[in-house]
């Protein structure tokens, strides 16, 4: 087994490889590939629903995990199979056969469904492994460091993908097939990195009956509030997020290569402050960071409603907005993972993880399918609002903005016994100055006090006890 420090580096590097895999196989390029095969808004809604709808398989993993002594063998076997699933689609894209475009589309949808089903089955196994291996002290700080490197890897992979699509000279289908193959190689390497990471044995649940194991997260009042909020938030987000890429493509605002550059730039925004966010979450708790991030999560969708008509100006405007949105996504991801791991008992952690994500995923998946169906049924119908003409996509975005704003208010009801910090205090620590000082010194003639009042925010070295007595995320794009 690797020494603790080397193992932590391996976990970070593996996360980068995994992020390259997800970006090359599930990026906006996948939306464009589906469009080339004749996908409608309903197909795009279905593809957008699968990442969350298939979260239901986490419940099966939670039941299985309570009957295992060790998770590594099962997790690695299923994960490698999952990372190789897109190879047939890649080969078909590079070397077309007599299969019709409709057949290729449904094959791609089927492989996407299987990919997410296996991915989400493995996620609770991996999270419970990391929850047992990594110490609670400094967990969010380590998560922030890992998230930082993962987002740089995502930005680099999308940038390289955009250059490949623009400069290869290949048709889009074969060019996308190459991206799928590269992603499969990186994804498999990600899994193999854990061969030498120590795995503590599984701590079985105290209650042997599966009904008690399933009900445990819902009997915890604070965790039940978290589950309810996650369900509502996924409902609000999935009325719009699966359709951002196809909206920009269909409206002719940007092509697939420029769209990849947009998403690459957005990941840079998340990477810039991920380390600091990890330290803030570690010091002030998960709830206030979630409160703060949800308060601004409607900005990117609102920007799509008022996007300039000039393509170049629209691109650079969205670059700024999406970089800010990726920062919010980073904060939410770190805080949500921290909440799941720090508020779940070792004996039933996989079920707590599944309950905290799978139900919300089902809600989000159904929302995406229904919204996609409504968009497809609306077709080219428009509604005039003032001087603006809105189609189905714009109406879906406007509804999502309203729902997200309500969600920001509802996030206040999430409870975490270990913290009483407010979102305002977190914002002060994030920007290093109080709002009143900004008003008094609008030119920035003040000195940031970030880290002076809270020495615990300074970077620390995470140490793991040799006996190891005592987490993997999938970027959600919202």
NUKELUM-575986 format. One record per residue (C-alpha): y, x, z. Coordinates in Angstrom, 2 decimals, padded with zeros to 5 digits. Layout:
! NUKELUM-575986
NODE/py/px/pz
NODE/Y/X/Z .
...
***
This chain:
! NUKELUM-575986
NODE/py/px/pz
NODE/000.00/000.00/000.00 .
NODE/003.59/001.06/-000.63 .
NODE/005.78/002.18/002.30 .
NODE/008.23/-000.46/003.45 .
NODE/011.29/000.99/001.72 .
NODE/009.42/001.46/-001.57 .
NODE/007.97/-002.04/-001.30 .
NODE/011.44/-003.53/-000.92 .
NODE/012.60/-001.63/-004.00 .
NODE/009.55/-002.92/-005.88 .
NODE/010.40/-006.49/-004.88 .
NODE/013.94/-006.07/-006.22 .
NODE/012.78/-004.42/-009.47 .
NODE/010.10/-007.08/-009.97 .
NODE/012.78/-009.74/-009.57 .
NODE/014.77/-008.09/-012.37 .
NODE/011.74/-008.12/-014.67 .
NODE/011.06/-011.73/-013.78 .
NODE/014.64/-012.66/-014.56 .
NODE/014.38/-011.00/-017.97 .
NODE/011.29/-013.11/-018.62 .
NODE/012.97/-016.38/-017.64 .
NODE/016.14/-015.65/-019.63 .
NODE/014.34/-014.69/-022.84 .
NODE/011.92/-017.63/-022.72 .
NODE/014.07/-020.40/-021.20 .
NODE/017.56/-019.47/-022.37 .
NODE/019.84/-021.53/-024.65 .
NODE/017.97/-019.85/-027.52 .
NODE/015.02/-022.10/-026.60 .
NODE/017.28/-025.12/-027.08 .
NODE/018.30/-023.88/-030.53 .
NODE/014.65/-023.20/-031.41 .
NODE/013.79/-026.79/-030.49 .
NODE/016.71/-028.00/-032.62 .
NODE/015.40/-026.08/-035.63 .
NODE/012.15/-027.99/-035.17 .
NODE/013.97/-031.34/-035.22 .
NODE/014.51/-031.99/-031.50 .
NODE/016.77/-034.92/-030.54 .
NODE/018.70/-035.51/-027.32 .
NODE/015.58/-037.08/-025.84 .
NODE/013.47/-033.98/-026.56 .
NODE/016.18/-031.77/-025.05 .
NODE/016.31/-034.01/-021.99 .
NODE/012.53/-033.69/-021.66 .
NODE/012.69/-029.90/-021.97 .
NODE/015.49/-029.85/-019.40 .
NODE/013.45/-032.04/-017.05 .
NODE/010.31/-029.93/-017.08 .
NODE/011.58/-027.06/-014.85 .
NODE/012.30/-029.52/-012.05 .
NODE/009.79/-032.28/-012.81 .
NODE/006.88/-029.83/-012.54 .
NODE/007.96/-028.87/-009.03 .
NODE/005.45/-031.50/-007.93 .
NODE/002.73/-028.83/-008.30 .
NODE/004.21/-027.11/-005.25 .
NODE/002.59/-029.78/-003.07 .
NODE/-000.83/-028.81/-004.44 .
NODE/-000.06/-025.16/-003.71 .
NODE/000.95/-026.03/-000.14 .
NODE/-002.38/-027.76/000.47 .
NODE/-004.35/-024.87/-001.08 .
NODE/-002.39/-022.22/000.85 .
NODE/-003.47/-023.68/004.18 .
NODE/-007.08/-023.00/003.17 .
NODE/-006.54/-019.37/002.14 .
NODE/-006.74/-016.19/004.14 .
NODE/-004.74/-014.19/001.60 .
NODE/-002.58/-015.40/-001.31 .
NODE/-002.35/-012.31/-003.53 .
NODE/-005.41/-012.78/-005.75 .
NODE/-004.81/-016.46/-006.53 .
NODE/-001.07/-015.93/-007.01 .
NODE/-001.47/-012.97/-009.35 .
NODE/-004.19/-014.60/-011.46 .
NODE/-002.24/-017.80/-012.08 .
NODE/001.08/-016.00/-012.48 .
NODE/-000.21/-013.65/-015.18 .
NODE/-001.71/-016.61/-017.05 .
NODE/001.67/-018.34/-016.79 .
NODE/003.55/-015.32/-018.15 .
NODE/001.29/-015.20/-021.22 .
NODE/001.52/-018.90/-022.07 .
NODE/004.35/-018.52/-024.60 .
NODE/002.48/-015.91/-026.65 .
NODE/000.91/-018.56/-028.95 .
NODE/004.34/-020.09/-029.59 .
NODE/005.74/-016.63/-030.25 .
NODE/003.01/-015.78/-032.74 .
NODE/003.50/-019.13/-034.47 .
NODE/007.24/-018.54/-034.71 .
NODE/006.83/-015.04/-036.16 .
NODE/003.93/-015.90/-038.47 .
NODE/004.24/-019.61/-039.41 .
NODE/001.09/-021.54/-040.30 .
NODE/000.55/-024.94/-041.88 .
NODE/001.43/-026.71/-038.60 .
NODE/004.21/-029.23/-039.13 .
NODE/007.61/-028.84/-037.47 .
NODE/006.86/-031.86/-035.29 .
NODE/003.57/-030.28/-034.23 .
NODE/005.29/-026.99/-033.42 .
NODE/007.90/-028.85/-031.37 .
NODE/005.33/-030.66/-029.27 .
NODE/003.31/-027.47/-028.87 .
NODE/006.43/-025.77/-027.54 .
NODE/007.11/-028.69/-025.17 .
NODE/003.49/-028.64/-023.98 .
NODE/003.54/-024.89/-023.34 .
NODE/006.85/-025.27/-021.50 .
NODE/005.33/-027.96/-019.29 .
NODE/002.28/-025.83/-018.53 .
NODE/004.48/-022.79/-017.89 .
NODE/006.58/-024.59/-015.29 .
NODE/003.57/-026.26/-013.70 .
NODE/001.90/-022.90/-013.07 .
NODE/005.19/-021.23/-012.12 .
NODE/005.96/-023.83/-009.46 .
NODE/002.39/-023.78/-008.16 .
NODE/002.83/-020.08/-007.49 .
NODE/006.32/-020.27/-005.98 .
NODE/005.35/-021.53/-002.47 .
NODE/002.56/-018.94/-002.33 .
NODE/005.04/-016.18/-003.14 .
NODE/007.74/-017.49/-000.82 .
NODE/005.37/-017.81/002.11 .
NODE/004.14/-014.26/001.43 .
NODE/007.70/-012.93/001.44 .
NODE/008.57/-015.07/004.45 .
NODE/005.72/-013.48/006.40 .
NODE/006.42/-009.95/005.14 .
NODE/010.22/-009.66/005.30 .
NODE/011.88/-009.79/008.75 .
NODE/014.20/-012.67/009.62 .
NODE/016.91/-010.24/010.68 .
NODE/018.78/-009.18/007.55 .
NODE/016.81/-011.52/005.30 .
NODE/019.83/-013.06/003.57 .
NODE/021.44/-009.65/003.10 .
NODE/018.33/-008.38/001.37 .
NODE/018.26/-011.57/-000.70 .
NODE/021.86/-010.97/-001.71 .
NODE/021.07/-007.44/-002.89 .
NODE/018.06/-008.67/-004.83 .
NODE/020.03/-011.53/-006.36 .
NODE/022.76/-009.10/-007.40 .
NODE/020.39/-006.90/-009.38 .
NODE/018.61/-009.91/-010.85 .
NODE/021.83/-011.31/-012.24 .
NODE/022.78/-007.99/-013.82 .
NODE/019.31/-007.96/-015.41 .
NODE/019.83/-011.52/-016.67 .
NODE/023.20/-010.60/-018.18 .
NODE/021.80/-007.49/-019.87 .
NODE/018.78/-009.34/-021.30 .
NODE/020.89/-012.18/-022.71 .
NODE/023.40/-009.72/-024.16 .
NODE/020.57/-007.80/-025.85 .
NODE/019.07/-011.09/-027.05 .
NODE/022.39/-012.14/-028.57 .
NODE/022.74/-008.81/-030.40 .
NODE/019.17/-009.14/-031.68 .
NODE/019.75/-012.66/-033.01 .
NODE/022.97/-011.59/-034.73 .
NODE/021.90/-008.21/-036.15 .
NODE/018.17/-008.55/-036.86 .
NODE/018.63/-010.32/-040.18 .
NODE/015.59/-012.48/-039.38 .
NODE/015.50/-016.26/-039.52 .
NODE/016.05/-017.82/-036.12 .
NODE/012.42/-018.87/-035.54 .
NODE/010.83/-015.40/-036.00 .
NODE/013.72/-013.74/-034.14 .
NODE/013.20/-016.07/-031.18 .
NODE/009.45/-015.36/-031.32 .
NODE/010.18/-011.67/-030.73 .
NODE/012.23/-012.62/-027.65 .
NODE/009.26/-014.61/-026.35 .
NODE/006.94/-011.63/-026.79 .
NODE/009.31/-009.23/-025.02 .
NODE/009.68/-011.76/-022.23 .
NODE/005.91/-012.03/-021.82 .
NODE/005.61/-008.23/-021.41 .
NODE/008.39/-008.07/-018.81 .
NODE/007.05/-011.12/-016.98 .
NODE/003.56/-009.67/-016.69 .
NODE/004.98/-006.37/-015.42 .
NODE/006.88/-008.34/-012.77 .
NODE/003.63/-009.71/-011.34 .
NODE/001.82/-006.36/-011.44 .
NODE/004.58/-004.82/-009.28 .
NODE/003.13/-006.69/-006.27 .
NODE/-000.30/-005.07/-006.44 .
NODE/000.73/-002.57/-003.77 .
NODE/003.04/-004.71/-001.65 .
NODE/001.54/-005.45/001.75 .
NODE/000.49/-009.05/002.38 .
NODE/000.10/-010.34/005.95 .
NODE/-002.67/-012.91/006.38 .
NODE/-001.81/-016.59/006.05 .
NODE/-000.93/-018.36/009.28 .
NODE/-002.78/-021.68/009.05 .
NODE/-001.07/-024.94/009.95 .
NODE/-001.54/-026.19/013.49 .
NODE/-002.61/-029.63/012.21 .
NODE/-005.75/-029.45/010.06 .
NODE/-005.39/-032.91/008.46 .
NODE/-003.56/-032.81/005.14 .
NODE/-001.57/-035.94/006.02 .
NODE/-000.13/-034.18/009.06 .
NODE/000.56/-031.06/007.02 .
NODE/002.42/-033.13/004.43 .
NODE/004.40/-035.15/006.97 .
NODE/005.56/-032.21/009.11 .
NODE/008.75/-031.34/007.12 .
NODE/009.86/-034.99/007.17 .
NODE/009.48/-035.22/010.95 .
NODE/012.03/-032.44/011.38 .
NODE/015.46/-034.13/011.47 .
NODE/017.47/-031.18/010.14 .
NODE/014.97/-030.44/007.40 .
NODE/014.83/-034.11/006.43 .
NODE/018.61/-034.11/005.92 .
NODE/018.27/-031.02/003.73 .
NODE/015.58/-032.71/001.61 .
NODE/017.72/-035.84/001.17 .
NODE/020.73/-033.80/000.10 .
NODE/018.66/-031.75/-002.35 .
NODE/017.36/-034.94/-003.96 .
NODE/020.85/-036.34/-004.42 .
NODE/022.24/-033.02/-005.65 .
NODE/019.54/-032.68/-008.31 .
NODE/020.31/-036.22/-009.43 .
NODE/024.00/-035.34/-009.80 .
NODE/023.38/-032.03/-011.56 .
NODE/020.67/-033.10/-013.98 .
NODE/022.83/-035.77/-015.60 .
NODE/024.65/-032.92/-017.32 .
NODE/023.23/-029.39/-016.96 .
NODE/020.26/-029.74/-019.39 .
NODE/022.65/-030.80/-022.15 .
NODE/025.33/-028.11/-021.95 .
NODE/023.74/-025.85/-024.55 .
NODE/022.89/-028.53/-027.08 .
NODE/026.39/-030.00/-026.68 .
NODE/028.04/-026.68/-027.53 .
NODE/025.65/-026.15/-030.44 .
NODE/025.86/-029.64/-031.93 .
NODE/029.65/-029.78/-031.66 .
NODE/029.85/-026.49/-033.56 .
NODE/031.78/-024.88/-030.73 .
NODE/029.57/-021.79/-030.88 .
NODE/026.36/-020.57/-032.48 .
NODE/023.19/-019.48/-030.63 .
NODE/024.16/-015.79/-030.52 .
NODE/027.58/-016.51/-029.01 .
NODE/026.01/-019.03/-026.64 .
NODE/023.73/-016.28/-025.29 .
NODE/026.79/-014.08/-024.82 .
NODE/028.42/-016.88/-022.84 .
NODE/025.46/-017.16/-020.49 .
NODE/025.25/-013.37/-020.22 .
NODE/028.88/-013.24/-019.12 .
NODE/028.24/-015.99/-016.59 .
NODE/025.51/-013.93/-014.91 .
NODE/028.00/-011.10/-014.49 .
NODE/030.18/-013.47/-012.49 .
NODE/027.33/-014.20/-010.12 .
NODE/026.43/-010.54/-009.76 .
NODE/029.93/-009.45/-008.72 .
NODE/029.79/-011.05/-005.27 .
NODE/026.07/-011.60/-004.62 .
NODE/025.86/-008.77/-002.07 .
NODE/028.88/-010.05/-000.18 .
NODE/027.52/-013.60/-000.29 .
NODE/024.23/-012.38/001.17 .
NODE/026.08/-010.76/004.08 .
NODE/028.19/-013.87/004.64 .
NODE/025.11/-016.11/004.68 .
NODE/023.42/-013.74/007.12 .
NODE/026.41/-013.85/009.49 .
NODE/027.69/-017.41/009.18 .
NODE/024.59/-019.38/008.20 .
NODE/023.31/-021.21/005.15 .
NODE/024.96/-024.61/005.57 .
NODE/028.64/-023.58/005.29 .
NODE/027.95/-021.58/002.14 .
NODE/026.23/-024.58/000.56 .
NODE/029.19/-026.76/001.58 .
NODE/031.64/-024.34/-000.03 .
NODE/029.71/-023.92/-003.27 .
NODE/029.11/-027.64/-003.83 .
NODE/032.84/-028.30/-003.40 .
NODE/033.55/-026.47/-006.69 .
NODE/030.38/-027.19/-008.67 .
NODE/032.06/-029.85/-010.82 .
NODE/034.50/-027.33/-012.34 .
NODE/032.25/-026.16/-015.18 .
NODE/031.38/-029.67/-016.33 .
NODE/035.00/-030.77/-016.11 .
NODE/035.92/-027.77/-018.29 .
NODE/033.58/-029.05/-021.00 .
NODE/035.52/-032.32/-021.08 .
NODE/038.86/-030.57/-021.67 .
NODE/037.61/-027.66/-023.77 .
NODE/040.11/-026.41/-026.40 .
NODE/039.34/-027.28/-030.01 .
NODE/039.77/-023.69/-031.20 .
NODE/036.29/-022.02/-031.03 .
NODE/037.57/-018.60/-029.94 .
NODE/039.82/-020.02/-027.23 .
NODE/037.00/-022.34/-026.13 .
NODE/034.60/-019.41/-025.85 .
NODE/036.88/-017.27/-023.70 .
NODE/037.88/-020.22/-021.54 .
NODE/034.24/-021.05/-020.87 .
NODE/033.47/-017.38/-020.14 .
NODE/035.88/-017.48/-017.20 .
NODE/034.69/-020.89/-016.01 .
NODE/030.99/-020.04/-016.30 .
NODE/031.42/-016.73/-014.49 .
NODE/032.94/-018.65/-011.59 .
NODE/030.13/-021.21/-011.77 .
NODE/027.49/-018.47/-011.67 .
NODE/029.10/-017.17/-008.48 .
NODE/028.66/-020.63/-006.98 .
NODE/025.04/-020.74/-008.19 .
NODE/024.38/-017.38/-006.55 .
NODE/025.77/-018.59/-003.23 .
NODE/023.75/-021.80/-003.37 .
NODE/020.55/-019.98/-004.30 .
NODE/020.86/-017.46/-001.47 .
NODE/021.77/-020.18/001.04 .
NODE/019.02/-022.58/-000.05 .
NODE/016.31/-019.91/000.04 .
NODE/017.58/-018.77/003.41 .
NODE/017.51/-022.33/004.76 .
NODE/013.96/-022.86/003.50 .
NODE/012.58/-019.68/005.03 .
NODE/014.52/-019.62/008.28 .
NODE/013.93/-023.29/009.08 .
NODE/010.22/-023.44/008.27 .
NODE/007.40/-022.46/010.64 .
NODE/005.03/-019.70/009.59 .
NODE/002.06/-022.01/010.08 .
NODE/003.12/-024.55/007.44 .
NODE/005.76/-022.69/005.41 .
NODE/004.35/-023.51/001.98 .
NODE/004.56/-027.26/002.64 .
NODE/008.11/-026.94/003.95 .
NODE/009.08/-025.02/000.81 .
NODE/007.40/-027.62/-001.39 .
NODE/009.05/-030.54/000.41 .
NODE/012.44/-028.84/000.21 .
NODE/012.26/-028.34/-003.55 .
NODE/009.58/-030.51/-005.17 .
NODE/010.92/-033.97/-004.30 .
NODE/014.38/-032.95/-005.48 .
NODE/012.79/-031.58/-008.65 .
NODE/011.06/-034.88/-009.38 .
NODE/014.35/-036.74/-008.95 .
NODE/016.13/-034.24/-011.22 .
NODE/013.39/-034.36/-013.85 .
NODE/013.41/-038.14/-014.08 .
NODE/017.22/-038.08/-014.26 .
NODE/017.18/-035.62/-017.15 .
NODE/014.65/-037.65/-019.15 .
NODE/016.54/-040.92/-018.61 .
NODE/019.87/-039.32/-019.49 .
NODE/018.40/-037.68/-022.60 .
NODE/016.93/-041.01/-023.69 .
NODE/020.28/-042.74/-023.19 .
NODE/022.05/-040.05/-025.24 .
NODE/019.49/-040.41/-028.04 .
NODE/019.86/-044.22/-028.03 .
NODE/023.66/-043.98/-028.10 .
NODE/023.52/-041.82/-031.21 .
NODE/026.97/-041.35/-032.73 .
NODE/028.59/-044.18/-030.75 .
NODE/031.97/-043.29/-029.26 .
NODE/034.42/-044.69/-026.74 .
NODE/038.18/-044.14/-026.91 .
NODE/039.73/-043.19/-023.56 .
NODE/043.46/-042.72/-023.97 .
NODE/043.95/-040.23/-026.75 .
NODE/040.41/-038.85/-026.40 .
NODE/037.26/-040.00/-028.14 .
NODE/034.14/-039.58/-026.03 .
NODE/030.55/-039.70/-027.19 .
NODE/027.36/-039.94/-025.12 .
NODE/027.49/-036.32/-023.99 .
NODE/031.06/-036.60/-022.73 .
NODE/030.23/-039.77/-020.80 .
NODE/027.21/-038.08/-019.19 .
NODE/029.41/-035.13/-018.20 .
NODE/032.06/-037.43/-016.69 .
NODE/029.42/-039.25/-014.64 .
NODE/028.05/-035.91/-013.45 .
NODE/031.50/-034.75/-012.34 .
NODE/031.92/-037.87/-010.20 .
NODE/028.43/-037.52/-008.72 .
NODE/028.96/-033.84/-007.94 .
NODE/032.21/-034.57/-006.12 .
NODE/030.39/-037.14/-003.99 .
NODE/027.67/-034.55/-003.39 .
NODE/030.25/-032.08/-002.10 .
NODE/031.20/-034.65/000.55 .
NODE/027.55/-035.42/001.38 .
NODE/026.74/-031.73/001.87 .
NODE/028.63/-031.88/005.17 .
NODE/025.74/-033.88/006.62 .
NODE/023.23/-031.07/006.19 .
NODE/022.50/-029.68/009.65 .
NODE/021.46/-026.21/010.72 .
NODE/021.03/-025.63/014.42 .
NODE/021.82/-021.92/014.21 .
NODE/025.40/-022.31/012.91 .
NODE/028.57/-024.28/013.51 .
NODE/030.77/-022.36/011.06 .
NODE/032.84/-024.37/008.56 .
NODE/033.13/-023.82/004.82 .
NODE/036.82/-022.94/005.29 .
NODE/035.91/-020.01/007.53 .
NODE/033.44/-018.79/004.91 .
NODE/036.10/-019.04/002.21 .
NODE/038.48/-016.97/004.34 .
NODE/035.85/-014.28/004.76 .
NODE/034.98/-014.37/001.05 .
NODE/038.53/-013.83/-000.22 .
NODE/039.66/-011.85/002.82 .
NODE/042.76/-013.93/003.64 .
NODE/043.66/-017.33/005.05 .
NODE/045.20/-020.00/002.79 .
NODE/048.45/-019.90/004.81 .
NODE/048.84/-016.18/004.20 .
NODE/048.39/-016.77/000.48 .
NODE/051.27/-019.26/000.59 .
NODE/053.45/-016.91/002.63 .
NODE/052.72/-013.91/000.42 .
NODE/052.04/-015.28/-003.08 .
NODE/052.21/-011.86/-004.71 .
NODE/049.24/-010.65/-002.69 .
NODE/051.36/-008.53/-000.28 .
NODE/048.80/-008.74/002.45 .
NODE/045.89/-006.63/003.54 .
NODE/042.41/-008.08/003.27 .
NODE/040.73/-008.23/006.64 .
NODE/037.29/-008.89/005.25 .
NODE/034.75/-007.28/007.49 .
NODE/037.20/-006.21/010.21 .
NODE/036.68/-009.19/012.48 .
NODE/032.99/-009.46/011.72 .
NODE/031.42/-006.00/011.82 .
NODE/028.04/-007.58/011.18 .
NODE/029.09/-008.16/007.60 .
NODE/028.96/-004.44/006.86 .
NODE/025.89/-003.33/004.89 .
NODE/022.91/-002.55/007.06 .
NODE/019.55/-001.03/006.38 .
NODE/016.75/-003.55/006.62 .
NODE/013.82/-002.22/008.59 .
NODE/010.39/-003.73/008.82 .
NODE/008.12/-003.07/011.76 .
NODE/004.97/-001.12/010.81 .
NODE/002.74/-003.91/012.08 .
NODE/004.57/-006.45/009.87 .
NODE/004.08/-009.31/012.34 .
NODE/005.91/-011.58/010.88 .
NODE/011.34/-014.60/-000.34 .
NODE/011.03/-015.54/-005.09 .
NODE/013.55/-017.83/-006.56 .
NODE/013.97/-019.36/-010.13 .
NODE/017.57/-019.55/-011.19 .
NODE/018.58/-022.88/-011.58 .
NODE/021.14/-023.40/-013.74 .
NODE/023.27/-026.22/-012.88 .
***
